[in-house]
């Protein structure tokens, strides 16, 4: 009986996801002035995607102070799941690699939703995205990005990029650090030679579907002399969390 109920729940979740995906995809082709309707539906689409994957997404509020309404969210990047998990929980515009635009269906939806894209191999593109992020933050948008500079695996990469911290210093908007931990790390971690469809299948079929998002106190740019000091302080926090949550 429990197996039957689980199968019914999975069927309903996938039906819901495919229905919302069809709606959002059709809307993504429509010309629009101002905020595209897909941007308003993107959080719903991400939530239905999380349910379809049957991921038990848990948000742990480790912060001691009230979170600001405006923020620049940063997180470690062990998996592809956070590309939908973060916007399913937080009202953010994400920064993604340029190649995401070419993903089947999802790329077009992400573009219509207002995702910011950067060519990581192009210095000019990396510099231009800083200006784009500053404009987005000054316009009142919250943005989310991964300062490791890509999907680096379960363990913290050796350094952070400076972009998020430069935007914070220039706009005065705080950094909101979120640490991500997947209990079935082998199933969620982005590992070669696997491609996205393989990892999605691993997530759907995992025995342990728990994803933990730990939200910590924001970092105020006024507390640091420059972006490099702010980056170093943030990285040290992630080193501590890496040891705490993964060991």
N, C-alpha and C positions, 0 to 999 in steps of 0.2 A: 504493500500500500504506500509506504513512504517513497519507494522508487518511482511509483506511478505519479505521485504528487510532484516529485522533483522533475520528472520528465514534462509534466503539464506546465509547471512553472517555467522551465526552460523554453518550451514552445511558445508560451505567451510572451516571454521576454524577447525572443528573437522576432516574433511577429510584430511586436511593438516597435522594436528597433528598425526593422525593414520598412515599416509604414512611415515612421518619422524620417528615415533616410530618404525614402522616395520623395516625400514632401519637400524636405530641405534641398535635395538635389535639383528638383524642378525649379524651385525658387532661385537657386544659385545662377540659373541661366537668364533670369529676368534683369533688364537694365533698371537701375535704381539711383536716385539722387539722395545724398545724405547717407544715414546709417542703413545698411542693407538689412532686410528682414531676417536673413540668415544669421546675422550677428545676434539678433534677439533670441533666436531659436538654438543657437550653438550649444549653450549649456544644457538644454533639454536633450539635444542629440547626443552629447557626451554622456549624459546620465543613462540614457537608454542603451548606449553602447556598453557601459560598465555593467549594467544589469544583464545584457545579452552574454557577456563574457563570464557572468556569474562570479565576479570578483567581490569579495567581502572587504569593501573599502572602509577603513576606520580612520577618523580624524582625531588625533590626540592633542588636546589644547594644553601645551606645556608652557605657554606664555603666562606671565604673572600680571601683565598690564593689559588694558583694553587695546584691542587691535585698531590701528588707524583705518579710516575709510579709504584713504589713498595710500598706495604702497607699490613697491617694485618687488615682486615675489621672486626669490631664487630657490633652487633646489638642486640636489644631486640628481644624476641622470643614469640610473642603472638599467632602465628598461624602456621599451616603447610605450608601456601602459600609461605613463604619466602624461603623455601627449593628449590623452583624453581624461585621465584621472584628475589632473590639476584643474582644467576648466570645468570639470563636472562639479567641483567643490567651490572654486573661487571665481569671482567675476573679473576675469582677466582677458587681455589680448596676449597671445603667446608669440614668442620669437621662435622661428623654426628654420632649419636649413632649406636652401632654395629647392632642393630635390623633392621636398614634400609636395610642392605644387603639382608634380607629375604622378602622384599616387592615384590609383584608380578610385574615382568617386570622392574619396576622402580629401584628396588634394584640392579639388574644386570647391568643396564645402568649406575647407579651412580658409581658402583664399577669399571667398565671399563673406566669411565671418570676420574678416579684418586681420587675419594672422599676418605678422610681420616676417618677411623672409630675408635671409642673408646668405650670400655665397661665401662660405667659410674660407675658401681658397683664394679669394679676391680681396686684397687689402683695401681697395677703393670701396667695395661693397661693405666691408666691415666698418669703415669709417662713416659711410653714409647712413648705416643703420643706427649709429649713435644719434645722429641728428633726427632721424625718424622717431626713435624712441623718446627723445627729449620732447619732440612735438606732441607725441601721443600722451605723454605724462602731463605736459602743460595743458593739454586739452581736457584733462580730467580722467583719462583712462588709467586703469591699473594694468601693468604688464607683467608677464612671467617669462623667465628665461633660466638657462642652465649655465652657470659661470665656468663649468669645466670645459665648455666649448664643444659639447657633443656627448653622445652616449658612451661612457667610458667603463661601464661594468659596475659590479656591486661595490667594489672598493673605491674610495675617494682618489681622484686623479691627483697628480703631484702639484698642481697649481690651479688658480682661478684666472680667468680672463678679467680685464678691468672694466668692460663695458657697463655692466649693471651699476657699478660703484661710481663711474663717471656721470652717468645719468642721475643718480641719486644726489651727488654733490652739486650738479648744475641746476637741479629742479627743487632741491630741498625736501624731496619725498623720501620717506624711510625705506629701508630694505626689510622685507619680511622673509626670514629664513625658514624653510620647510625641509625637514630631513625625511627621505623616503626609504622604507624598508619593506621588502617582500619576504615573507617567511619561507616560501618555496623559492629560494633564490635561483636555483638552476632552471626552473620553469619560466621565471619572469625575466631573468637577466638577458640582455642582448649579447649573444655569443656567436661568433663566426663558427661554421659557415651558414648558420641559420638565417633565413630571410623573414620578413614580417609575417607572411601567412603561417610559417612554421611556429613562430613565437605566439601568435594568436591561438593556434591550436594547443600549444603547451599550456597557455593560461586557462583555456576552456576545460582542459582535461586534468588539470593539476589536482592532487589530493588535498593540498592546503592552499586555499584561495584567498588568504588574508593579506591585504595590503595596508601597511601602516603609514600614515602621513602625520609626522610630528611637527606641530606649529609652535615656533619659539618666539621670544620677544623680538620686536623690531629693532633695527639698528638705525639710530638717528644720525644723519650726516653732520649735524652740528657738533657731534662728539668727536670728530676726527679731523685732523689737519688737512688731509687730502685723500684722493681716491685710493692711493696705495696703502695707506694706513688702515683705511676702512676695509679694503680687500683682505689685508693680512689678518685683521681681527675676525672677519667672517670665516676665513679659511681655518683659523685655529679652532673656532667653534665647531666647524664640520669635522675636523680631526677628532675632537672629543666625542662628538655624536657617533662618528664612524666606529670608534672603539666601544662606546656604550651600547649601541643597538646591534652591532654586527658580531661582537665577540661573545 
